Amino acid sequence: MPDPLEPLFKALESINDELSGLHIRMARTEDQLSLGGGVGGPGGVDSNGDGPPAGTPVIWRKLEEPERSETWAEFTSWVIDIADQFELTVDQLPRDCWWLHGSVVEELTALWTSHRSAFEAKDDSGASVYLWHDAFARALERISRSWLGECTNGYHQPRSRERWGSDAKFRAEVTAAGPPSSGSVAAPKD
């Protein structure tokens, strides 16, 4: 017979985990303030005043002006510098239109965030720099596949697939289907 209190214990364990995480974040924030550093986060700046703190995720659609423009300028400068530093070819990154490919921007944004975290961390053992280079190599492979190599010689080729989100009937059907049950996916309704 199942324990009727098991769901309650699981909920309490989840709450405890969340409170522990909040306690750690609050302690870090207090440490930053006591050391004279700024408080970071969306809209915050690092201790140098140069945009978001190292490691802060960037979600472009959630940024508001002027933060969006300032972050974009810093990001695009980083992309151009990295492309030159690592001598990226147009097969690796579509030079004349990379910013028009959402998946490429997301991949590069993740690389930028992790680069700042790896290279600007004050208390890192140095492994994160190596891990960033490993992630960079793997990301270049994903980037070259994500834009399908259709943009060449300075010519941007619009996406070659239908956007899923523009089909209201499809979206309604997926939403109405609900989540899978018992780990199996239901067969489509005819």
Salt bridges, closest charged atoms under 4 A:
ASP46 OD2 - ARG116 NH2 3.15
GLU74 OE2 - ARG116 NH1 3.82
ASP96 OD1 - ARG95 NH1 3.08
GLU107 OE2 - ARG142 NH2 2.63
GLU120 OE2 - ARG116 NE 3.47
ASP134 OD2 - ARG138 NH2 3.11
